Amino acid sequence: MAHKEYLESFWPDLQAARELYASIAQALQERESEGAEKEYTEHLPAEVLEAGIKSGRYIQGTLSVNKHRAQHEAFVRFEGSSNKNTELNSDILISGGKHRNRAIHGDVVAVELLPHSEWKGRTTALTEGQGEERAGEDTQSQPMPTGRVVGIVQRNWRDYVVTFPPREELKSQSRNSQKILVIPWDYRIPKIRISTQQAEALQDHRVIVRVDSWDSTSLYPNGHTVRVLGKAGELEAEIQTILVENCIHVPPFSEAQLREMPVNSKEQPWQMGPAEVSSRRDLRDTHLVFSIDPLGCEDVDDTLSVCTLPGGKRLELGVHIADVTHFVKEGSLTDLEARSRATTYYLADRRYDMLPAVLSADLCSLLGGVDRYAMSVLWELDVETLALCNVWYGRTLIRSSYQLHYELAQSLLNGEEVEVPELSQLKSSDKSQKLAELLQALETLTRVARLLRAQRDKVGALELEGVEVRAQLDKDKNIAALVPKQPLEVHETVAECMIYANHWVARKIQESFPHQALLRHHPPPRQEFFNQLIDSAKSRGFMIDTRSNKALAESLDWAVDPQDALVNKLLRMMATQAMSNALYFSTGACPEEQYYHYGLALDRYTHFTSPIRRYADIIVHRLLMAAIQSEKDEYLHKTLASNKELDELAQHINNKNRAAQHAQKQSTELFQCLYFRDKDPLMDERCVADAIIYAIRANGMLVFLPRYGMKGAVYLKNRDSQVISVGDDGKCKWQVGTLQRYPDRISTFTAIGTHTFHLFDHVTVRISVEPSRCHADSMHLELISNKPHRAARAESHPAGHGQSELVQEVVRREEKASLQAEEQKARRPKLSREEREFRQSKTPNLYSLLQEISELALLDLSVCHLPNTEAQTCSTSA
């Protein structure tokens, strides 16, 4: 009996299985077709690629597609050890689909360089939409190394979210073929050809597909459907799309995992074990311990203590971190899940915890007034110079006396009359004494942090800038708003203490385990990445020296425009963009001269201070305990991960951190679009904002909107070859004319006259949403005036304030829509089969959504799971 007949006879309901069979059969048929015309050249065999890479004929690297010109422009960033071509000092351009030769974004490929005469430059013009480009315009940079893909070293295919084409296009495709070309959400991914009979029912839905093959005779890869996420445009479906696209898999914690957790309830309160208490250093009655975190933070990883030791010549500074490894044993189910997630994921309206709530928000959270296990680092420092006299590492017992938030701590330091909740019930005399003790500790801590920062500044520590907001949690542990991180000194105080602890723990574990310690390094950026920063600063008369981190830091400190504080902010943002990412690594996989952290100006660094939300910190805690035990007895080093195992784990964590950053950014952009989607750009004041120009392009400019903390493109030339003209009142309109671009400005020439836009000019833009049926919606910025928008009012809106309003309004709107949907559901007639099979739950819940995801699936795949593949909030990350 044939496979097809078997499926039809015995499994008639397994529609997706039949579609998968049809996809594979079609691919095999195409592969075996004799005389079929080849669309692409065949890939070279693996052994030829390997030999060619070793000899230097071919260059190995990862393909990165330009999302703004996805059909025509991609780059390969070569891997250092594989590049034997001395003339290469930049990425390799892959121009056009034919030269990409069936490689998909993220694949590791082998590239052959083209002759110099065929080298091209990267596009410098803005595009009207991602994936679109304009032909016939001379907008290329200087020619750069250009090549073609000759083979695939490693396929990195993943699950892709797609949308089916419109009905009219669907009917046209169905007449000509049994296959349907679906459109991926990610512009960088080519259309995928699938076989399905449910295209009509899945119109306007987000659907997951997997690629099965891509033969040289086919213009497009073949794939099959996996499951349905929901209707395009609905908040929950879009959030799930972001998670899938970033390979983030966060199901509810299983019953088996939760059974490993300690119990803490009114009926059965958790208690410390006597043996554990006796084995730890008890700081509960001897140290004034307190925490300083964002308002509403529940996963309190870190607390601090500082006091003058007897004799008055020494200070003791203490950093006390939640002892997560006491509860999460290596190799346990909870540990394996935390390792898989690698981090807590913070989106614009929610978070997905790395650890179960009983740990992250309770027993491992160093809340005020309760006894907790901690891992502590205590330094004895000279009271004047802060020279180190002694350092102690170990497990402790602590009881935090105060759970402060940043604004409250800063108000106390400023001498303001504020209420400390922990002191509100005390008598006046006791309150005054306790408040004086707390204030003295805060002032001493501030002085210590200033000295520590000054020491790092001397050797080149950088103060960089980003579009940074933090997540504020509501009473139900959901993120209710994005709140701007205001520049308070207490932020730097806490951050400096955490950096100090991370540095000293890095030294300890590296000295104990030279070839198998987990550290974090920040490689120096490539000098060409600083070009935009240097050119932009020069336009304002500032010289930026990028020869070292110290020179860069000093240059940025000098680059201050007294008339516009945003100039320095934008220059620091450009410096941040030029930086490479800080990465985890195993000390045995990296030479010692590469341990250096460029941004922090430290020879060794790691992450120790946030084990509730970072798995890297859990590894470091275990290494620190192993180092401590190795000093006491013959500790069996063989129980530690090998260098190879640790390096593989480090790469996994790096990938997950990158995915978390992308998901957070995409969710913020989603909420921006949802916020502005229903507003009238012509009538609503919130759709008009001040913007500052930070980059010039061939046909427009890039701007930053302080009110909403967002960036975007502003076009000065449209598809009809009209350009922006500016009237006497500053208002802008389209007219026939020409553009002239210069390094620091761009000019428009029309019948009305000439107008020039300079870097760092303030202009007024109108915000609207550019809808997309198959991709994420995007923001559209239209220039309406060459003058600043209500400068006085713009200053009253600190960066990111609009983000808070934005998220709150979208959440309220979605909850209202959900309630209306429930009311309509009660009155709704009996559902059709398609509606029953593909309907989407709208419950606005963090974890129940993923629990209900099977209801969205195609019937035969309802029990399938995603494979485990790949913000600053409550504490500092570096």
Summary of the structure (lengths in Angstrom):
residues: 878
radius of gyration: 29.2
end to end distance: 60.9
largest distance: 95.8
contacts: 2820
relative contact order: 0.10
helix: 36%
strand: 25%
